Amino acid sequence: ASIAGILRETEAPARRLAVEVTESAVMNAPRVMSEMIALKKVGVELWMDDFGTGYSSLNHLHQFPFDVLKVDRSFIQDVGIGSPPRAIVRTIVALARQLNLAVIAEGIETCEQWDAIRALGCDAGQGYYFAAPMEAGLLPGVCAAWGRAPMSAPSSRSRAAP
């Protein structure tokens, strides 16, 4: 209700807002499910954060109305050729595709990691390789320095490329 009220008050488009929900948060399934359904009705996207670190990922993945999976950084750190994390990321991407979900890799710190997650089919990445966390107001200046417009969130509907 708070988010819906803020969206109405600010006249911000709900489709531009994504709420990240960690796997541990979905353990309180009845309450979380009702909140997520209410957010989806308003038009907000739902992203499962830190995917792969909880013990009930697969069970909740098909039950909740997620739009995006964010692969935990622990799988990205050692995503080199032939590594077990690479196989895990490949499997997460394949699963996400079957469920019509976009995939974001967290914790990209090197060009090699960026190349690897793109080769594995991730829709986007985030991490210090691109920029440190910053105030939203600074983003247009950084993007201008990079010679591009700020990116919108990769949506399972739009499949925006990084």
Backbone bond lengths (Angstrom), bond angles and torsions (degrees), N, CA, C in turn:
res aa  C-N    CA-C-N  psi(-1)  N-CA   C-N-CA  omega(-1)  CA-C   N-CA-C  phi
1 A - - - 1.453 - - 1.534 110.31 -
2 S 1.331 116.33 -37.71 1.475 119.83 179.38 1.522 110.97 -63.89
3 I 1.311 115.88 -45.40 1.468 119.77 -178.93 1.522 110.33 -65.21
4 A 1.321 117.46 -44.41 1.466 120.82 178.77 1.520 110.20 -60.24
5 G 1.321 117.45 -40.97 1.463 121.19 178.37 1.509 112.65 -63.91
6 I 1.320 116.83 -42.45 1.469 120.89 178.80 1.523 110.50 -65.19
7 L 1.320 116.75 -40.93 1.471 119.83 178.39 1.526 110.63 -62.60
8 R 1.320 116.71 -42.43 1.475 119.77 177.66 1.521 110.60 -63.95
9 E 1.321 116.41 -46.28 1.459 122.10 -177.04 1.525 112.16 -62.68
10 T 1.315 116.74 -41.55 1.464 121.13 -177.15 1.524 112.89 -89.88
11 E 1.327 116.15 -10.80 1.461 122.42 -175.70 1.527 112.22 58.93
12 A 1.322 115.76 26.50 1.464 121.03 176.91 1.525 108.88 -77.12
13 P 1.327 117.78 139.61 1.463 119.57 178.04 1.533 111.51 -69.84
14 A 1.308 116.53 126.39 1.462 121.84 -177.71 1.519 111.68 -59.38
15 R 1.310 118.36 -32.31 1.462 121.42 -177.36 1.524 111.95 -65.25
16 R 1.343 117.11 -14.75 1.462 121.19 179.01 1.526 112.65 -89.74
17 L 1.335 116.02 -1.43 1.456 120.68 -178.77 1.518 110.29 -109.88
18 A 1.324 115.61 131.80 1.460 121.28 174.63 1.523 107.70 -122.21
19 V 1.306 115.33 132.63 1.456 121.02 177.27 1.523 107.26 -105.52
20 E 1.329 115.49 125.06 1.459 120.78 178.77 1.525 109.28 -91.51
21 V 1.320 114.95 130.40 1.456 122.02 179.82 1.520 107.49 -121.80
22 T 1.312 117.49 124.79 1.461 119.53 179.11 1.524 109.89 -79.16
23 E 1.314 114.51 158.06 1.463 119.48 178.26 1.519 111.32 -57.42
24 S 1.319 117.18 -39.32 1.461 119.27 -178.70 1.524 111.36 -64.46
25 A 1.317 117.64 -29.47 1.468 120.56 179.71 1.525 112.10 -69.06
26 V 1.321 118.21 -28.50 1.461 119.58 -178.42 1.520 112.72 -79.77
27 M 1.345 116.44 1.74 1.461 119.42 176.55 1.532 110.76 -66.12
28 N 1.327 117.56 -29.11 1.459 122.01 177.12 1.527 107.07 -88.69
29 A 1.311 115.78 62.36 1.463 123.78 -167.43 1.537 116.13 -51.20
30 P 1.324 121.35 -51.21 1.471 118.36 -175.59 1.529 113.47 -60.68
31 R 1.330 117.36 -45.92 1.463 120.16 -179.19 1.528 110.89 -68.57
32 V 1.315 115.96 -45.36 1.460 120.25 -178.51 1.527 110.56 -63.63
33 M 1.305 117.35 -42.35 1.466 120.67 -179.27 1.522 110.99 -59.88
34 S 1.316 118.13 -44.63 1.467 119.91 -179.16 1.523 111.04 -65.52
35 E 1.333 116.99 -37.90 1.474 120.43 177.80 1.528 110.61 -66.30
36 M 1.325 116.58 -41.22 1.455 120.53 -179.27 1.529 111.13 -66.67
37 I 1.305 116.96 -41.19 1.463 120.43 178.18 1.520 110.24 -62.52
38 A 1.326 116.99 -40.91 1.466 120.54 178.02 1.528 111.00 -62.88
39 L 1.332 117.10 -41.06 1.470 120.15 178.18 1.527 111.40 -65.55
40 K 1.329 117.10 -41.58 1.464 120.28 178.65 1.526 110.98 -62.25
41 K 1.346 117.66 -38.51 1.465 121.40 179.26 1.520 111.37 -62.48
42 V 1.335 116.56 -32.22 1.457 121.25 178.90 1.536 110.63 -77.35
43 G 1.351 116.68 -22.11 1.463 120.72 179.43 1.513 114.27 108.79
44 V 1.319 117.67 8.40 1.463 122.23 179.93 1.529 109.07 -79.73
45 E 1.340 116.20 141.27 1.460 120.07 175.25 1.515 109.72 -83.37
46 L 1.325 116.07 150.92 1.462 122.27 178.91 1.523 109.46 -119.13
47 W 1.311 115.15 126.68 1.447 121.29 -179.15 1.521 109.02 -116.50
48 M 1.331 117.92 131.45 1.457 120.86 174.02 1.519 107.68 -87.12
49 D 1.323 114.97 115.84 1.458 121.98 -177.63 1.530 110.04 -89.65
50 D 1.320 115.46 152.30 1.466 123.10 176.37 1.525 112.41 57.63
51 F 1.325 116.68 37.40 1.465 119.73 -177.85 1.520 110.75 -59.46
52 G 1.324 115.17 135.89 1.448 121.63 177.41 1.509 113.67 101.09
53 T 1.329 118.11 -6.22 1.458 119.82 -177.43 1.525 112.69 -100.14
54 G 1.315 117.61 -13.42 1.462 120.99 179.97 1.515 111.03 -97.26
55 Y 1.314 116.15 167.12 1.465 118.98 -176.20 1.518 113.47 -90.35
56 S 1.326 118.00 -4.57 1.467 118.35 -176.57 1.523 112.22 -126.27
57 S 1.297 117.68 26.74 1.451 122.36 -176.09 1.522 113.62 -51.40
58 L 1.305 116.31 -54.29 1.460 119.75 -174.26 1.518 111.92 -66.29
59 N 1.308 117.24 -37.78 1.449 120.72 178.57 1.526 111.19 -61.79
60 H 1.317 116.79 -44.60 1.462 119.94 -177.22 1.522 113.00 -82.36
61 L 1.286 116.13 -23.29 1.464 119.72 -176.46 1.522 112.20 -59.05
62 H 1.296 118.20 -42.56 1.459 119.66 -178.61 1.531 112.51 -86.80
63 Q 1.331 118.40 -13.85 1.456 121.34 -178.91 1.522 113.21 -87.27
64 F 1.320 117.59 -28.52 1.453 121.50 -174.78 1.521 111.10 -102.90
65 P 1.321 116.80 151.82 1.475 121.04 -174.63 1.531 114.00 -84.24
66 F 1.330 117.00 56.55 1.460 119.83 179.73 1.524 111.58 -75.18
67 D 1.337 114.92 152.02 1.463 122.48 175.92 1.525 111.07 -107.10
68 V 1.331 116.00 -30.13 1.463 121.83 -172.60 1.525 109.50 -139.30
69 L 1.334 115.82 141.92 1.460 122.34 169.66 1.520 107.76 -106.19
70 K 1.312 116.93 132.71 1.456 121.40 174.08 1.521 107.54 -107.16
71 V 1.334 116.03 112.74 1.456 121.91 -178.27 1.528 108.50 -72.19
72 D 1.307 116.15 126.61 1.459 121.10 -177.24 1.520 111.41 -60.42
73 R 1.314 115.01 144.99 1.461 122.65 -177.84 1.525 112.93 -59.12
74 S 1.316 118.24 -24.99 1.464 120.76 -179.35 1.529 111.58 -62.13
75 F 1.332 117.57 -25.77 1.466 121.02 177.87 1.527 111.68 -86.08
76 I 1.314 117.06 -16.92 1.465 121.58 -175.21 1.524 111.45 -90.44
77 Q 1.312 117.47 -29.97 1.468 121.28 -175.58 1.524 113.10 -54.13
78 D 1.323 117.62 -40.57 1.469 121.52 -177.13 1.522 111.16 -120.87
79 V 1.336 116.91 49.39 1.458 121.19 -173.41 1.530 112.19 -88.43
80 G 1.328 116.83 27.48 1.457 121.66 -179.68 1.523 112.81 -65.62
81 I 1.306 115.00 167.91 1.471 121.23 -178.86 1.519 110.50 -58.43
82 G 1.325 115.69 130.05 1.446 121.62 177.85 1.520 115.42 79.76
83 S 1.308 117.96 0.98 1.463 120.22 -177.74 1.525 111.09 -80.91
84 P 1.340 116.83 149.94 1.474 118.98 175.38 1.539 113.01 -57.30
85 P 1.357 119.03 -40.41 1.468 117.11 177.85 1.534 112.85 -59.84
86 R 1.324 117.45 -32.37 1.468 120.69 178.52 1.532 109.91 -62.54
87 A 1.311 117.06 -42.87 1.465 120.96 178.37 1.524 110.64 -64.69
88 I 1.325 116.36 -37.58 1.467 120.04 178.85 1.525 110.14 -65.96
89 V 1.326 117.74 -45.22 1.469 120.61 179.67 1.529 109.65 -63.14
90 R 1.324 117.90 -42.74 1.472 121.42 178.23 1.537 110.10 -58.22
91 T 1.319 116.67 -41.54 1.463 121.66 -179.78 1.528 111.12 -68.86
92 I 1.326 117.37 -41.08 1.466 120.78 177.69 1.521 110.21 -62.10
93 V 1.322 117.35 -42.96 1.469 121.13 179.05 1.526 110.19 -62.40
94 A 1.325 117.23 -44.82 1.473 120.62 179.58 1.527 110.69 -62.32
95 L 1.311 117.17 -42.96 1.464 121.20 178.14 1.524 110.64 -62.85
96 A 1.316 116.37 -45.31 1.468 120.43 179.33 1.530 111.11 -59.54
97 R 1.314 117.16 -41.12 1.468 120.53 179.42 1.525 110.80 -61.61
98 Q 1.336 116.59 -40.69 1.460 120.31 179.21 1.520 111.50 -64.72
99 L 1.334 116.75 -27.45 1.461 121.72 -179.65 1.527 112.55 -99.52
100 N 1.341 116.77 8.01 1.467 122.94 179.97 1.529 112.39 58.23
101 L 1.323 116.03 45.60 1.452 122.39 178.63 1.521 109.88 -114.67
102 A 1.311 116.47 145.66 1.463 121.42 172.43 1.527 108.03 -81.91
103 V 1.340 116.34 160.69 1.461 121.45 -177.47 1.524 110.13 -129.81
104 I 1.329 115.20 129.31 1.463 122.28 175.21 1.520 107.70 -118.86
105 A 1.317 117.43 131.22 1.463 121.95 175.80 1.528 108.60 -94.58
106 E 1.321 116.18 127.75 1.464 121.94 179.21 1.524 110.52 -93.26
107 G 1.315 115.87 152.25 1.458 120.32 171.14 1.512 115.89 81.69
108 I 1.329 117.52 26.71 1.472 120.30 177.83 1.529 107.97 -70.91
109 E 1.328 116.36 119.28 1.460 120.45 -179.28 1.519 113.26 -121.26
110 T 1.356 117.46 -12.33 1.467 119.97 -177.46 1.527 110.33 -135.17
111 C 1.307 114.52 160.33 1.463 120.82 175.99 1.533 110.19 -62.09
112 E 1.320 116.83 -37.29 1.461 121.10 -179.94 1.534 111.04 -62.66
113 Q 1.327 116.66 -42.03 1.467 120.21 177.68 1.525 110.26 -64.37
114 W 1.321 117.16 -42.74 1.465 121.87 179.27 1.522 110.12 -60.79
115 D 1.326 116.71 -46.88 1.463 120.55 178.28 1.530 111.09 -60.72
116 A 1.330 116.34 -42.07 1.468 120.79 -177.70 1.526 111.37 -65.22
117 I 1.324 118.07 -45.77 1.473 118.21 -176.77 1.529 111.17 -70.05
118 R 1.323 116.51 -31.78 1.476 117.99 175.34 1.519 110.02 -66.62
119 A 1.331 117.05 -42.24 1.467 120.76 178.93 1.526 111.23 -63.53
120 L 1.310 117.25 -28.77 1.460 121.96 179.61 1.531 112.67 -83.58
121 G 1.328 116.92 -5.62 1.458 120.59 174.41 1.514 116.50 97.53
122 C 1.333 118.14 10.01 1.466 119.16 176.54 1.526 109.41 -64.43
123 D 1.320 116.07 143.96 1.461 121.31 -179.29 1.517 112.66 -76.52
124 A 1.322 116.71 -30.29 1.461 120.43 -176.48 1.517 108.99 -160.50
125 G 1.313 114.75 169.45 1.452 120.89 176.28 1.504 109.51 -141.17
126 Q 1.306 115.33 159.92 1.453 119.81 174.56 1.511 108.13 -141.64
127 G 1.312 115.49 149.96 1.454 119.37 178.89 1.515 111.77 155.53
128 Y 1.306 115.03 179.59 1.465 121.81 -175.98 1.528 112.88 -65.74
129 Y 1.316 118.05 -18.32 1.470 119.71 175.70 1.535 109.96 -58.52
130 F 1.312 116.19 -34.02 1.463 121.51 -178.43 1.523 111.14 -91.01
131 A 1.316 117.21 -48.15 1.466 121.57 -179.34 1.518 108.92 -176.50
132 A 1.312 115.34 155.25 1.466 120.82 173.24 1.531 107.96 -75.54
133 P 1.327 117.53 159.12 1.468 118.88 175.13 1.528 109.53 -55.04
134 M 1.335 115.41 143.29 1.466 119.15 -176.84 1.518 110.60 -148.20
135 E 1.303 114.66 163.15 1.463 121.08 173.82 1.520 108.31 -63.08
136 A 1.315 117.29 143.42 1.465 121.61 -178.53 1.528 111.69 -56.98
137 G 1.313 117.33 -35.42 1.461 120.76 -178.80 1.522 113.99 -65.47
138 L 1.327 117.69 -20.58 1.463 121.01 179.34 1.523 112.82 -83.12
139 L 1.329 117.48 -20.07 1.459 121.70 -174.89 1.529 113.73 -57.57
140 P 1.346 119.86 -45.55 1.473 118.03 179.75 1.533 112.94 -58.09
141 G 1.335 117.90 -38.16 1.461 121.00 178.71 1.517 112.09 -66.45
142 V 1.319 116.44 -40.73 1.466 120.81 178.71 1.520 109.57 -65.81
143 C 1.323 116.94 -44.60 1.461 120.14 179.91 1.523 111.07 -64.36
144 A 1.315 116.49 -37.66 1.467 119.85 177.84 1.530 109.77 -63.27
145 A 1.333 116.25 -40.16 1.465 120.09 177.92 1.530 110.73 -64.38
146 W 1.329 117.16 -32.27 1.459 121.26 177.35 1.517 111.37 -80.23
147 G 1.332 117.24 -10.93 1.462 121.30 -179.81 1.514 113.67 79.38
148 R 1.348 117.42 29.60 1.454 120.10 178.33 1.524 110.07 -148.33
149 A 1.308 114.98 161.85 1.459 121.28 178.49 1.520 110.06 -79.46
150 P 1.342 117.77 155.28 1.462 118.90 174.93 1.524 110.07 -57.35
151 M 1.333 116.02 141.21 1.457 121.36 -178.66 1.513 110.08 -83.79
152 S 1.308 115.72 147.19 1.457 119.23 170.81 1.515 107.78 -86.07
153 A 1.305 115.71 165.59 1.462 120.46 -179.42 1.523 110.24 -65.06
154 P 1.335 117.43 141.10 1.455 118.85 176.08 1.519 108.74 -69.47
155 S 1.273 115.87 117.51 1.460 120.96 -177.19 1.504 110.53 -103.26
156 S 1.314 115.44 147.08 1.464 118.82 175.82 1.516 109.98 -63.79
157 R 1.334 116.18 -19.40 1.460 119.79 178.52 1.526 110.93 -87.85
158 S 1.331 117.41 -37.78 1.463 119.13 -173.83 1.523 113.76 -99.59
159 R 1.329 117.41 -22.82 1.458 121.94 -178.21 1.526 111.98 51.49
160 A 1.332 116.65 45.07 1.464 120.99 179.33 1.518 109.41 -60.44
161 A 1.290 117.38 136.07 1.463 122.20 179.28 1.500 109.63 -84.93
162 P 1.346 117.51 150.36 1.465 120.60 178.00 1.508 111.80 -67.14
